[in-house]
Amino acid sequence: MSNYDVQYIREQFPSIKKKLAGLPVAYLDGPGGTQVPKRVIDKITEYLIETNANEGGAFETSVKTDKIMEEARIICSEFLGCKAHEVAFGSSSTTNSFMLAFALMKDILPGDEIIVTDLDHLCNRSPWIQLQDAGAIIKSVRVNVEEMKLDFDDYKSKLSPRTRLVALNYASNAVGTITDVKKYIELAHEVGAITVVDAVHYAAHKPIDVKEINTDILICSPYKFFGPHLGVVYIRDSLFDKLKTIKVDADDLLEVPHKFQTGTPCFENIYGTAEAIKFIADAGEMFDHDGDKKSESQLTLREKIITGMNIFDEYEERLAFYLRSQLYKMPKIKIYGPQEGSERTSTVSFTIDKINSDIVAKHLGSKGIYAWAGHFYAKTLVNEVLNLQKDGGLIRVGVSPYNTMQEIDRLLEEVSILTAVPLPGA
Ligand SMILES: Cc1ncc(COP(=O)(O)O)c(C=O)c1O
């Protein structure tokens, strides 16, 4: 058990002090994007004041920008468990997925098969589905709704010697389900398919080890883990070398990892991303009091990151478990997510019988409780599988390391008011 200090963590986030009509704001919208620590904001500002320049120049600010890019790549590689040259940046994970799809499309032959899933965000569906234009056949793995998990047997039945790519998520941003991606990847590789793991939701909650799960590609977005708006992608170097990325004809941009880059990168956000990862590592060092471990100074950056992620996750899960256990007791509430005891994130989604989820989110928002309603771009799951479109989709509450039990109680109080008296329009 760590000596986790949520008040200390809250002090690191300037936005936490925000009030709405005199009410403190409870940011339960983490799965849509977390708040940002001051040290990350400071680094972004510092870059723009002290170092602002394009890369590759002979003068001081440009040389520093090159160094910042190199260091950020190393720090991101420590976050992902890969080599620095296997890390590339783009404006968002969706943009990165489309870039990858453009590159891979060049090798698609009519009749090749692509597997996506009904659990995924559109970011990890739409780019691959468009490979139909090159003649690919798209198959989507179904969700077992009782368990709110991908149906592994259905996946196995969809694999074939023609499967060229399998795209699946590590954790669902709609219902929090964590998928055992390793076993999916193993089978995909047996038929020679490339694997793409969407870790955008997962990366906010659990440590990632791309070599352990053995994926070829993994995407994540730092704005979900205390950083700025950016997309980070891991591409296994043997694949990256061969990848036919769309490129301007410039010699300095033809090699790995620069061959993924189109135009000038957002240096300030890449710098801010490295700082967000250091924030996680520092929390790991600060709150780790496991006597069996090496002394703090001996921990590597990666060990500190893993410890930080695990400490945050343990704290978040305590709050999320409490939230779920209270919601289970309430009338008219239906929780959507994996069964208790299953691997999951601290994201809790539910509906209130006969109250449109949009109305619930608006009511919560008016009380300073920020939570989302809708399909969150996990549109296949929410609109088609769960058929919740007419009800405004799901109400999604995300627990982040800066949230408190009091905030969860405030949410529960408002939900209990809503379940007692339906609002007009319900
Ligand atoms: C699971 C998941 N995948 C992908 C995305 C898209 O990420 P980006 O906004 O960086 O394109 C999101 C964003 O919410 C997400 O939650």
The ligand as a Tripos MOL2 file, in Angstrom:
@<TRIPOS>MOLECULE
LIG
   16    16     1     0     0
SMALL
NO_CHARGES

@<TRIPOS>ATOM
      1 C1         -9.9520    4.5290  -26.9200 C.3       1 LIG1
      2 C2         -9.7130    5.7430  -27.7490 C.ar      1 LIG1
      3 N1         -9.1000    5.5970  -28.9270 N.ar      1 LIG1
      4 C3         -8.8090    6.6530  -29.7140 C.ar      1 LIG1
      5 C4         -9.1750    7.9240  -29.3560 C.ar      1 LIG1
      6 C5         -8.8470    9.0620  -30.2790 C.3       1 LIG1
      7 O1         -7.7150    9.7200  -29.8390 O.3       1 LIG1
      8 P1         -7.3170   11.1300  -30.4880 P.3       1 LIG1
      9 O2         -8.2800   12.1390  -29.9410 O.co2     1 LIG1
     10 O3         -5.9150   11.3760  -30.0420 O.co2     1 LIG1
     11 O4         -7.4450   10.9970  -31.9570 O.co2     1 LIG1
     12 C6         -9.8310    8.1340  -28.1490 C.ar      1 LIG1
     13 C7        -10.2550    9.4730  -27.7540 C.2       1 LIG1
     14 O5        -11.1040    9.6640  -26.9260 O.2       1 LIG1
     15 C8        -10.0850    7.0170  -27.3150 C.ar      1 LIG1
     16 O6        -10.6750    7.1570  -26.1360 O.3       1 LIG1
@<TRIPOS>BOND
     1     1     2 1
     2     2     3 ar
     3     2    15 ar
     4     3     4 ar
     5     4     5 ar
     6     5     6 1
     7     5    12 ar
     8     6     7 1
     9     7     8 1
    10     8     9 2
    11     8    10 1
    12     8    11 1
    13    12    13 1
    14    12    15 ar
    15    13    14 2
    16    15    16 1
@<TRIPOS>SUBSTRUCTURE
     1 LIG1         1 GROUP 0 **** ****
